[in-house]
Amino acid sequence: MTPDREVDARGLICPLPVLRARKILMDMKPGQILRLLADDAMAAIDLPHFCIEAGHEHLALHMEDGAQVHLIRRGEALKS
């Protein structure tokens, strides 16, 4: 799966990774994939919750070089 956009939110603390994701997703087309890097432990909880609330699909979360890697598919209609 090749992401359409990538955002590096490492070094940002809650709620900034979610706010960064929200801003980028607003400029993306439905179905496009965002790859977001984060290192705040709360991002592992906050980003999936944000996706549910906003109508996006949180596809995956894994660790890579000490950072969380979130894959998010932009939803059809933004609720956020």
N, C-alpha and C positions, 0 to 999 in steps of 0.2 A: 504494500500500500504506500503510494507516494503522496506525501502531504502537499497541499497547494500553497500553504503558508507556514512559516515557523516563527515562533516567538520565544525569546530567551527571558524568562522571568526569574532566573536565579538571582538570589540576593534580595528579592522582594518578599515582604512578609504580608500575611493576611490583612486585608482582603485584596491587596494589589495584584496577585496573579489572576484572580477572578476578574477584576476590573480590566486588566490588560487583555484577557481572553475575550471578554464581552465586546470591547472596542474593536478588536480585530475581526471577530465573527460578524459584526454589524456590516463590515465592508466586504464580506465574502458572499458568494452565491450559495443557495441551498445545495447541499450534497458535497460541497467542498470540504477538505480535511485540513484541520489545524493541528500542528505538532507544537506542543508547548512544553518547555523545560522549566522545572521549578525545583527549589530545594527547601522550601518551607514545609514542614511536616503537615500543617493544616491544609495545604493544597490538595493532598490526597483525599481529603474529606470534602473540602469546599468545591473543587472543580466538578466532581461527579454530581453533587447536589445542585450546583448552578445549572448544569446541563439538563437535569430533570425538570427544574423549574422553568428554564428558558426554552425548552423544546428542542434541544440539541441531543446528539447521541454521543455519550462518552464511550469510545470504542475500546480503549486500552490504557493501561497504566503499567509501566515497567521501569526499572532502574537502569540507568546507563551512566557510567563514569561518575557515580555519586549523586546524580540528579534524577528526579522523577521525569519520565517522559509520558505526557498525556496526548492521546490522539482523540480529537473531537470532530465529529461530522456536523456541519452547520445544518440546523433544522430548516424546515420549510417556511415557517412563520416565526418571527422573533417575538417572544413573549417578554423579553427583558427590556 
